[in-house]
Amino acid sequence: MNRAEQEALIIKYRYLVRSVAYSVSNEAAKDEDALQNGLIGLWEATKKWDGNRPFEPLARRCIRCNIIDYIRSIHHGKLSANDGS
């Protein structure tokens, strides 16, 4: 897939980022960093997609995983700070 095709998919499915973020949590949908991580997940989905299966389920999974990874990373940082580690 060339860059123009990737960009077209990102533009077409960009709405999924906020939709998936809301399915994770209302806070994630309002957190610009979480949304940015979701957009990175969408970009990663365009890199992984082979065209043999529908794109949207792959995109949703990649977006969701990136948002959850981001949330875990910020919560882990808060836990470490509270532990004194």
C-alpha positions as CSV (number, residue, x, y, z in Angstrom):
1,M,0.0,0.0,0.0
2,N,1.4,3.4,-0.9
3,R,1.3,6.5,1.2
4,A,-1.7,8.0,-0.6
5,E,-3.7,4.9,0.0
6,Q,-2.7,5.0,3.7
7,E,-3.7,8.6,4.0
8,A,-7.1,7.9,2.3
9,L,-7.8,5.1,4.8
10,I,-6.8,7.3,7.8
11,I,-9.1,10.1,6.5
12,K,-12.0,7.7,5.9
13,Y,-11.7,5.9,9.3
14,R,-10.5,8.8,11.5
15,Y,-14.0,9.0,13.1
16,L,-13.3,5.6,14.7
17,V,-10.7,7.1,17.0
18,R,-13.2,9.0,19.1
19,S,-15.8,6.3,18.8
20,V,-13.4,3.7,20.1
21,A,-12.1,6.0,22.8
22,Y,-15.7,6.5,24.1
23,S,-16.0,2.7,24.2
24,V,-12.9,2.6,26.4
25,S,-14.0,5.4,28.7
26,N,-15.5,8.9,28.7
27,E,-12.2,10.2,30.1
28,A,-10.2,8.7,27.2
29,A,-12.5,10.3,24.7
30,K,-11.7,13.7,26.2
31,D,-8.0,13.1,26.6
32,E,-6.1,14.6,23.6
33,D,-3.1,12.3,24.3
34,A,-5.3,9.2,24.4
35,L,-6.9,10.3,21.1
36,Q,-3.5,10.9,19.6
37,N,-2.5,7.4,20.6
38,G,-5.6,6.1,19.0
39,L,-4.7,7.9,15.8
40,I,-1.3,6.2,15.9
41,G,-3.2,2.9,16.2
42,L,-5.1,3.8,13.1
43,W,-1.9,4.5,11.2
44,E,-0.5,1.2,12.5
45,A,-3.6,-0.6,11.2
46,T,-2.9,0.8,7.7
47,K,0.6,-0.7,7.9
48,K,-0.7,-4.1,9.0
49,W,-3.7,-4.4,6.6
50,D,-3.2,-6.9,3.8
51,G,-6.4,-6.1,2.0
52,N,-7.8,-9.7,2.3
53,R,-10.1,-8.9,5.2
54,P,-12.2,-5.9,6.2
55,F,-10.2,-3.0,7.4
56,E,-12.5,-1.6,10.1
57,P,-12.2,-4.5,12.6
58,L,-8.4,-4.3,12.4
59,A,-8.5,-0.5,12.8
60,R,-10.8,-0.7,15.9
61,R,-8.5,-3.3,17.5
62,C,-5.3,-1.3,16.9
63,I,-6.9,2.0,18.0
64,R,-8.3,0.3,21.2
65,C,-5.0,-1.3,22.1
66,N,-3.0,1.9,21.7
67,I,-5.5,3.9,23.8
68,I,-5.5,1.2,26.5
69,D,-1.7,1.0,26.5
70,Y,-1.5,4.8,26.9
71,I,-4.0,4.7,29.8
72,R,-2.0,1.9,31.5
73,S,1.2,3.8,31.0
74,I,-0.1,7.0,32.7
75,H,-1.7,5.0,35.6
76,H,1.5,3.0,36.1
77,G,3.5,6.3,36.3
78,K,1.0,7.5,39.0
79,L,1.3,4.3,40.9
80,S,5.1,4.4,40.8
81,A,5.1,8.0,42.0
82,N,2.8,7.1,44.9
83,D,5.0,4.1,45.9
84,G,8.1,6.2,46.2
85,S,9.9,3.9,43.7
